[in-house]
Amino acid sequence: MIIEPARRTLSVKEYYFSIKNKEIARLNAERAAKGLPPVINLGIGSPDGSPSEEAVEALCACARRSGVHGYQSYVGIPELRQAMAAWYERWYGVTLDPATQIQPLMGSKEGILLLSLAFLNPGDKVLVPNPGYPTYTSATRMCEAELLPYDLVEADGWYPSFEQLEAMDLTGVKLMWVNYPNMPTGAPARRDVFEKLVDFARRHGILLVNDNPYGFVLNKPQSILSVPGAGEVCLEMNSLSKSHNMAGWRVGMIVGAADVLQQILKVKSQMDSGMFRGIQEAAVAALGAGPEWYEALNAEYRRRREVACRIMDALGCSYDNNAGGLYVWGRVPEGEASNWSDKILYEAGVFMTPGFVFGSNGANYLRISLCANVPTLEEALKRMKGL
């Protein structure tokens, strides 16, 4: 390498699933040479379903028009912001000003880094859940801020211990990441927990951010912004990836106080040149879906979850039948889940995510994604019998 990489890159590694996908590709080549079928990947949560016909048609119709293929506004077309506001009003009971309180994103993952860049200086502290989405940690590190992990444990239902939080040295804490409904554990959003979080953030002068992409998947949609006073201290990120089968389309949003979003826009406007208009119009169509869309989505995920739970049973794992979201999270009978994951991958040709990826409190857990159809999950179960 002709020059040294930036010091900030030393604090992060290549994303786990990027590394694992390369390993699985190598294994698939070896399996093909032996006449074996490819690995069944139950790892990452990339929905295999299609968006609504209305969304697809809106994209195609726009793409055929002239005058729509140039750069777009950094804040999205008015119709998209209005559709996002209407969606929040309809499903969450939260009123937002579409002109000032909604910032469309190219997926909510983008928003994690944009928000971190907008507000974190080296040495600032960030409260990050353990276990939790790895990008909260990597974005914090790349901004040279200090991680302050807080525990989520099964005994507490995977909700924060406010006694533990209050006992921490919170000097210099600027941000707190929360994620309900939770990934990877499936713990549902709870109004009482949201109220306590809002109170905690207000008393300690912390910007609280709820990452909320799983609210429509085997969950009842709830927003932290529905708590009175939350708008003063909270932001919420949301996405069409899971709720509308549009993960690869990269459509998300961050909503909340106008002055905070303006700071995020400062950063975003330096990083991209707007989302293709056709995708924005498709998102408008998708957000207009009625309850029948979500009912069909969840009927399919319920069928898949039933088989995924049978896989956990076959492995002797314990899990919460009341959990929701796009995954089943199970505790292995003994040892570390990484060993179980490797054994299942190499001996059965099935990949399940080991929980250490999400933090030390996940070390004894495996995660199964529901982004595989019932026959594929049934085949995975068949392969694992006798392990």
C-alpha positions as CSV (number, residue, x, y, z in Angstrom):
1,M,0.0,0.0,0.0
2,I,1.5,3.3,-1.1
3,I,0.1,5.2,1.9
4,E,-1.1,4.3,5.4
5,P,-4.8,4.0,6.0
6,A,-6.5,6.5,8.4
7,R,-6.1,5.7,12.0
8,R,-9.9,5.5,12.4
9,T,-9.9,2.3,10.2
10,L,-7.8,0.5,12.7
11,S,-10.7,0.5,15.1
12,V,-13.0,-1.4,12.8
13,K,-12.9,-4.6,10.8
14,E,-14.6,-5.7,7.7
15,Y,-18.3,-6.3,8.4
16,Y,-18.9,-9.9,9.7
17,F,-21.4,-10.8,7.1
18,S,-19.1,-9.6,4.3
19,I,-16.4,-11.9,5.6
20,K,-18.8,-14.8,6.2
21,N,-20.4,-14.5,2.7
22,K,-16.9,-15.0,1.2
23,E,-16.4,-18.1,3.3
24,I,-19.7,-19.5,2.2
25,A,-18.9,-18.8,-1.4
26,R,-15.7,-20.8,-1.0
27,L,-17.6,-23.7,0.7
28,N,-20.2,-23.7,-2.1
29,A,-17.4,-24.2,-4.6
30,E,-16.0,-27.1,-2.6
31,R,-19.5,-28.6,-2.2
32,A,-20.3,-28.3,-5.9
33,A,-17.0,-30.2,-6.7
34,K,-18.3,-33.0,-4.4
35,G,-21.8,-33.0,-5.9
36,L,-23.3,-31.5,-2.8
37,P,-26.0,-28.8,-2.8
38,P,-25.0,-25.2,-1.7
39,V,-25.0,-24.0,1.8
40,I,-28.4,-22.8,3.1
41,N,-27.8,-19.3,4.4
42,L,-30.0,-18.5,7.4
43,G,-27.7,-15.6,8.4
44,I,-28.5,-12.1,7.2
45,G,-32.0,-10.6,7.3
46,S,-32.4,-9.8,3.6
47,P,-36.1,-10.3,2.7
48,D,-36.6,-12.7,-0.2
49,G,-40.1,-11.4,-1.0
50,S,-41.1,-8.8,-3.5
51,P,-42.4,-5.2,-3.0
52,S,-46.0,-4.5,-3.8
53,E,-47.1,-4.4,-7.4
54,E,-48.0,-0.8,-7.0
55,A,-44.4,0.0,-5.9
56,V,-42.9,-1.9,-8.8
57,E,-45.2,-0.2,-11.3
58,A,-44.5,3.2,-9.9
59,L,-40.7,2.6,-10.4
60,C,-41.2,1.4,-13.9
61,A,-43.5,4.2,-14.9
62,C,-41.1,6.9,-13.6
63,A,-38.1,5.3,-15.2
64,R,-39.8,5.6,-18.6
65,R,-40.4,9.3,-18.2
66,S,-38.0,11.9,-19.5
67,G,-36.7,14.6,-17.1
68,V,-36.5,12.3,-14.1
69,H,-33.0,10.9,-14.4
70,G,-30.9,13.8,-13.0
71,Y,-29.8,14.6,-9.5
72,Q,-32.6,14.8,-7.0
73,S,-33.1,16.9,-3.9
74,Y,-31.1,16.0,-0.8
75,V,-34.3,16.1,1.3
76,G,-36.4,14.0,-1.1
77,I,-39.4,14.9,-3.2
78,P,-42.3,16.5,-1.3
79,E,-44.6,13.6,-2.1
80,L,-42.2,11.2,-0.3
81,R,-42.0,13.2,2.8
82,Q,-45.8,13.6,2.8
83,A,-46.2,9.9,2.4
84,M,-43.8,9.2,5.3
85,A,-45.6,11.7,7.5
86,A,-49.0,10.1,6.6
87,W,-47.5,6.6,7.4
88,Y,-46.4,7.8,10.8
89,E,-49.8,9.3,11.5
90,R,-51.7,6.3,10.4
91,W,-49.7,3.5,12.0
92,Y,-47.9,5.2,14.9
93,G,-50.3,8.0,15.8
94,V,-47.4,10.5,15.5
95,T,-47.8,13.8,13.7
96,L,-44.7,15.1,11.9
97,D,-44.2,18.2,9.7
98,P,-43.2,16.7,6.4
99,A,-41.2,19.8,5.5
100,T,-38.9,19.9,8.5
101,Q,-39.2,16.8,10.6
102,I,-38.5,14.0,8.1
103,Q,-35.2,13.3,6.4
104,P,-35.3,10.5,3.8
105,L,-32.3,8.2,3.8
106,M,-30.7,5.6,1.5
107,G,-31.5,3.0,4.1
108,S,-31.4,3.6,7.9
109,K,-27.9,2.2,8.0
110,E,-26.7,5.3,6.3
111,G,-28.4,7.3,9.0
112,I,-26.3,5.8,11.8
113,L,-23.1,7.1,10.3
114,L,-24.6,10.4,9.2
115,L,-25.9,11.1,12.7
116,S,-22.6,10.0,14.3
117,L,-20.6,12.3,12.0
118,A,-23.0,15.2,12.6
119,F,-22.7,15.1,16.4
120,L,-19.7,13.1,17.7
121,N,-16.3,14.6,18.4
122,P,-13.3,12.5,19.5
123,G,-13.7,11.6,23.1
124,D,-17.5,12.0,23.3
125,K,-19.3,9.0,24.8
126,V,-22.1,6.9,23.2
127,L,-24.4,4.4,25.0
128,V,-24.6,1.3,22.8
129,P,-26.6,-1.9,23.6
130,N,-24.9,-5.2,24.2
131,P,-26.1,-7.2,22.3
132,G,-26.9,-4.8,19.5
133,Y,-26.6,-3.9,15.8
134,P,-22.8,-3.9,15.1
135,T,-23.0,-0.6,13.1
136,Y,-23.8,1.4,16.2
137,T,-20.3,0.4,17.5
138,S,-18.4,0.8,14.2
139,A,-19.9,4.2,13.5
140,T,-19.0,5.3,17.0
141,R,-15.4,4.1,16.6
142,M,-15.0,5.6,13.2
143,C,-15.9,9.0,14.7
144,E,-13.2,8.3,17.4
145,A,-15.9,8.6,20.1
146,E,-15.9,6.4,23.2
147,L,-18.2,3.4,23.5
148,L,-20.2,3.0,26.7
149,P,-21.9,-0.4,26.4
150,Y,-25.0,-1.1,28.4
151,D,-26.3,-4.6,29.1
152,L,-29.3,-6.3,27.7
153,V,-29.8,-9.7,29.3
154,E,-32.4,-12.5,28.9
155,A,-33.3,-12.3,32.6
156,D,-34.6,-8.7,32.1
157,G,-36.4,-9.6,28.8
158,W,-33.6,-7.9,26.8
159,Y,-34.6,-4.4,28.1
160,P,-32.2,-1.9,29.7
161,S,-31.6,-2.0,33.4
162,F,-32.3,1.6,34.4
163,E,-30.5,0.9,37.7
164,Q,-27.4,0.0,35.8
165,L,-27.7,3.1,33.6
166,E,-28.1,5.5,36.5
167,A,-25.1,4.0,38.2
168,M,-22.8,4.7,35.1
169,D,-20.6,7.7,34.8
170,L,-22.6,9.5,32.2
171,T,-20.2,12.5,31.9
172,G,-19.7,13.3,28.3
173,V,-22.4,11.0,27.0
174,K,-24.1,12.6,23.9
175,L,-25.9,9.8,22.2
176,M,-27.8,6.6,23.2
177,W,-28.8,4.0,20.7
178,V,-31.9,1.9,21.4
179,N,-33.6,-0.6,19.0
180,Y,-37.1,-1.7,19.8
181,P,-38.5,-4.0,18.5
182,N,-35.1,-5.4,19.2
183,M,-32.6,-7.0,16.9
184,P,-31.2,-9.7,17.5
185,T,-33.3,-10.8,20.4
186,G,-36.8,-10.1,19.1
187,A,-37.9,-8.3,22.3
188,P,-41.0,-6.2,21.4
189,A,-41.3,-2.5,21.9
190,R,-43.0,-1.6,25.2
191,R,-44.6,1.7,26.0
192,D,-43.4,1.7,29.7
193,V,-39.8,1.1,28.5
194,F,-40.0,4.0,26.0
195,E,-41.4,6.3,28.8
196,K,-38.4,5.4,31.0
197,L,-35.9,5.9,28.2
198,V,-37.4,9.3,27.3
199,D,-37.2,10.4,31.0
200,F,-33.6,9.1,31.3
201,A,-32.5,11.0,28.2
202,R,-34.2,14.2,29.3
203,R,-32.7,14.2,32.8
204,H,-29.2,13.5,31.5
205,G,-29.2,15.7,28.4
206,I,-28.7,12.8,26.0
207,L,-29.9,12.5,22.4
208,L,-31.8,9.2,22.3
209,V,-32.2,7.4,18.9
210,N,-34.6,4.5,18.4
211,D,-33.8,2.3,15.4
212,N,-37.2,0.9,14.4
213,P,-37.1,-1.2,11.2
214,Y,-38.9,-4.3,12.6
215,G,-42.1,-2.8,13.9
216,F,-44.3,-4.4,11.2
217,V,-42.8,-7.9,11.3
218,L,-44.6,-10.0,13.8
219,N,-44.9,-6.9,16.0
220,K,-47.4,-4.2,16.8
221,P,-46.1,-0.9,15.3
222,Q,-45.0,1.5,18.1
223,S,-42.9,4.7,17.9
224,I,-40.9,6.2,20.8
225,L,-42.1,9.6,19.5
226,S,-45.6,8.8,20.6
227,V,-44.4,9.4,24.2
228,P,-45.2,12.9,25.3
229,G,-42.1,15.1,25.2
230,A,-40.1,12.6,23.3
231,G,-39.7,15.0,20.4
232,E,-37.4,17.2,22.5
233,V,-34.8,14.5,23.1
234,C,-35.5,11.7,20.6
235,L,-35.0,10.8,17.0
236,E,-36.3,7.7,15.3
237,M,-35.0,5.8,12.3
238,N,-37.2,3.7,10.1
239,S,-37.0,1.7,6.9
240,L,-38.9,0.1,4.1
241,S,-36.4,-2.8,3.9
242,K,-38.2,-5.3,6.2
243,S,-41.8,-3.9,6.2
244,H,-42.1,-3.6,2.5
245,N,-39.6,-6.1,1.1
246,M,-37.4,-3.3,-0.3
247,A,-34.0,-3.9,1.4
248,G,-32.0,-3.6,-1.9
249,W,-33.9,-0.4,-2.9
250,R,-32.3,1.5,0.1
251,V,-35.2,3.6,1.4
252,G,-35.3,4.8,5.0
253,M,-35.9,7.8,7.1
254,I,-34.9,9.6,10.2
255,V,-37.6,11.7,11.9
256,G,-37.7,14.1,14.8
257,A,-36.7,17.7,15.7
258,A,-36.1,20.0,12.8
259,D,-32.9,21.6,14.2
260,V,-31.3,18.2,14.7
261,L,-32.2,16.9,11.3
262,Q,-30.7,20.1,9.8
263,Q,-27.3,19.1,11.2
264,I,-27.7,15.6,9.7
265,L,-28.5,17.2,6.3
266,K,-25.3,19.2,6.5
267,V,-23.4,15.9,6.4
268,K,-25.7,14.1,4.0
269,S,-25.6,16.8,1.4
270,Q,-21.8,16.3,1.2
271,M,-22.1,12.6,0.7
272,D,-24.6,11.9,-2.1
273,S,-26.6,13.6,-4.7
274,G,-30.1,12.5,-3.9
275,M,-32.2,9.3,-4.3
276,F,-33.3,8.3,-7.8
277,R,-36.8,9.7,-8.3
278,G,-38.3,6.4,-9.4
279,I,-37.4,4.8,-6.1
280,Q,-38.9,7.7,-4.3
281,E,-42.2,7.4,-6.2
282,A,-42.1,3.6,-5.6
283,A,-41.7,4.3,-1.9
284,V,-44.7,6.6,-1.9
285,A,-46.8,3.8,-3.4
286,A,-45.4,1.2,-0.9
287,L,-46.2,3.4,2.1
288,G,-49.8,3.7,0.9
289,A,-50.4,0.0,1.5
290,G,-53.4,-1.0,3.6
291,P,-53.5,-3.5,6.4
292,E,-53.9,-6.4,4.0
293,W,-50.3,-6.0,2.9
294,Y,-48.9,-6.3,6.4
295,E,-51.3,-9.2,7.2
296,A,-50.0,-11.2,4.2
297,L,-46.4,-10.4,5.1
298,N,-46.9,-11.6,8.7
299,A,-48.8,-14.7,7.7
300,E,-45.8,-15.9,5.7
301,Y,-43.4,-15.0,8.5
302,R,-45.5,-16.9,11.0
303,R,-45.2,-20.0,8.8
304,R,-41.5,-19.6,8.6
305,R,-41.1,-18.9,12.3
306,E,-42.8,-22.2,13.1
307,V,-40.2,-24.1,11.2
308,A,-37.3,-22.0,12.5
309,C,-38.5,-22.8,16.1
310,R,-38.5,-26.5,15.2
311,I,-34.8,-26.1,14.1
312,M,-34.1,-24.5,17.5
313,D,-35.9,-27.4,19.2
314,A,-33.8,-29.9,17.2
315,L,-30.6,-28.3,18.4
316,G,-31.9,-28.2,22.0
317,C,-31.9,-24.4,22.1
318,S,-34.2,-22.3,24.3
319,Y,-36.1,-19.3,22.9
320,D,-38.9,-16.9,23.5
321,N,-42.2,-17.9,21.8
322,N,-43.4,-14.3,22.3
323,A,-40.6,-12.6,20.4
324,G,-41.2,-10.9,17.1
325,G,-39.2,-9.5,14.2
326,L,-37.3,-11.2,11.4
327,Y,-35.3,-13.7,13.4
328,V,-35.5,-16.5,16.0
329,W,-32.9,-16.0,18.8
330,G,-32.0,-19.1,20.8
331,R,-29.7,-20.0,23.6
332,V,-27.5,-23.0,22.9
333,P,-27.5,-25.8,25.5
334,E,-23.9,-25.5,26.4
335,G,-20.7,-23.7,25.3
336,E,-20.3,-20.8,22.9
337,A,-22.6,-20.4,20.0
338,S,-19.7,-19.8,17.6
339,N,-18.7,-23.4,17.9
340,W,-22.2,-24.5,17.2
341,S,-22.4,-22.3,14.2
342,D,-19.2,-23.6,12.7
343,K,-20.3,-27.3,13.3
344,I,-23.6,-26.7,11.7
345,L,-22.0,-24.9,8.7
346,Y,-19.3,-27.4,8.0
347,E,-21.2,-30.7,8.8
348,A,-24.7,-29.8,7.7
349,G,-24.2,-27.1,5.2
350,V,-26.4,-24.6,7.0
351,F,-25.3,-21.2,8.3
352,M,-26.8,-19.7,11.4
353,T,-25.4,-16.4,12.9
354,P,-23.5,-16.8,16.2
355,G,-24.6,-14.2,18.7
356,F,-21.1,-12.9,19.6
357,V,-21.4,-10.8,16.4
358,F,-23.8,-8.5,18.3
359,G,-21.8,-8.3,21.5
360,S,-20.5,-10.3,24.4
361,N,-24.0,-10.8,25.8
362,G,-24.9,-12.8,22.7
363,A,-22.0,-15.3,22.9
364,N,-24.3,-18.2,23.9
365,Y,-27.0,-17.6,21.3
366,L,-27.7,-18.5,17.7
367,R,-29.9,-16.4,15.3
368,I,-32.0,-17.8,12.5
369,S,-33.2,-15.4,9.8
370,L,-36.7,-15.9,8.5
371,C,-35.6,-14.7,5.1
372,A,-35.8,-18.2,3.6
373,N,-39.0,-19.9,2.5
374,V,-40.7,-22.8,4.3
375,P,-39.3,-25.5,2.0
376,T,-35.7,-24.1,2.5
377,L,-36.1,-24.0,6.2
378,E,-37.5,-27.6,6.1
379,E,-34.5,-28.7,4.2
380,A,-32.2,-27.0,6.7
381,L,-34.0,-28.9,9.5
382,K,-33.6,-32.2,7.6
383,R,-29.8,-31.5,7.1
384,M,-29.3,-30.9,10.8
385,K,-30.9,-34.1,12.1
386,G,-28.3,-36.4,13.6
387,L,-25.8,-33.6,14.4
